[in-house]
Each structure stands twice: as C-alpha cells, then as structure tokens.
Amino acid sequence: MKRSQYSWGIGALFGMLMLILDGKTNGEIADQLFISENTVKFHVKNILQKTGCRNRNDLVAAYISFFQA
C-alpha cells in the first residue's frame, strides 16, 4: 500500500483543499490520501468553519475571488 503524499499538518490540509477545489468527492479524497471518509468529512468541516464558508461551492468561490483580487 502506498503512503499518502501529504503529511498531516498545514500541508495536508492544503492538499485536501486542492482536492476539494478539483471537485473530488469525500470518497475520492479518502482513497487518494489513504484515510477514512469520516476523517475527510471531519477535515472538510473544519476547513469550511475556518474559512467561514457554508459549503464546498462557497469555498471554491472564495478561493477564486481571493486569488483574482
């Protein structure tokens, strides 16, 4: 079994953010990072709370507007 390319910390959360922005599902993210889907849900929830976004669509919009400004 391959190890995840992300070590847990800010780099891992950034990696997960990139996967979310790529439109990956929780299951796809879990498979790619070799973690459970529940762990993905936990981290997605935390990312949304920390960014003040209500859902993934808001997160994508916030990311795009931040980097286009």
C-alpha positions as CSV (number, residue, x, y, z in Angstrom):
1,M,0.0,0.0,0.0
2,K,1.3,3.5,-0.9
3,R,1.7,6.1,1.7
4,S,-0.1,9.4,1.3
5,Q,1.9,12.2,-0.3
6,Y,0.7,14.5,2.4
7,S,2.0,14.5,6.0
8,W,-0.7,15.7,8.4
9,G,-0.4,19.4,9.3
10,I,-0.9,22.5,7.3
11,G,0.5,20.8,4.1
12,A,-2.1,18.1,4.4
13,L,-5.0,20.5,4.8
14,F,-3.7,22.5,1.9
15,G,-3.5,19.2,-0.1
16,M,-7.1,18.4,0.9
17,L,-8.2,21.9,-0.1
18,M,-6.7,21.4,-3.5
19,L,-8.6,18.1,-3.9
20,I,-11.8,19.8,-2.9
21,L,-11.2,22.6,-5.4
22,D,-10.6,19.9,-8.0
23,G,-14.2,18.7,-7.3
24,K,-13.2,15.4,-5.7
25,T,-15.8,13.6,-3.6
26,N,-15.1,12.6,0.0
27,G,-14.6,9.1,-1.1
28,E,-12.1,10.1,-3.8
29,I,-10.2,12.2,-1.4
30,A,-10.1,9.4,1.2
31,D,-8.8,6.9,-1.4
32,Q,-6.1,9.3,-2.6
33,L,-4.9,10.3,0.9
34,F,-5.3,6.7,2.3
35,I,-7.6,7.9,5.1
36,S,-11.2,7.1,6.0
37,E,-14.1,9.0,4.5
38,N,-15.1,10.1,8.1
39,T,-11.6,11.7,8.5
40,V,-12.2,13.6,5.3
41,K,-15.6,14.8,6.4
42,F,-14.0,16.0,9.7
43,H,-11.3,18.0,8.0
44,V,-13.7,19.4,5.3
45,K,-16.0,20.6,8.1
46,N,-13.0,22.3,9.8
47,I,-11.8,23.9,6.6
48,L,-15.3,25.3,6.0
49,Q,-15.6,26.6,9.6
50,K,-12.2,28.2,9.4
51,T,-12.9,29.9,6.1
52,G,-16.4,30.9,7.0
53,C,-17.8,29.1,4.0
54,R,-21.1,27.2,4.2
55,N,-20.3,24.6,1.6
56,R,-17.8,23.5,-1.0
57,N,-19.2,25.8,-3.6
58,D,-18.7,28.8,-1.3
59,L,-15.2,27.6,-0.7
60,V,-14.4,27.4,-4.4
61,A,-15.9,30.9,-4.9
62,A,-13.9,32.3,-2.0
63,Y,-10.7,30.7,-3.3
64,I,-11.2,32.1,-6.8
65,S,-12.1,35.6,-5.6
66,F,-9.1,35.7,-3.3
67,F,-6.7,34.9,-6.0
68,Q,-8.3,37.0,-8.6
69,A,-8.2,40.1,-6.5
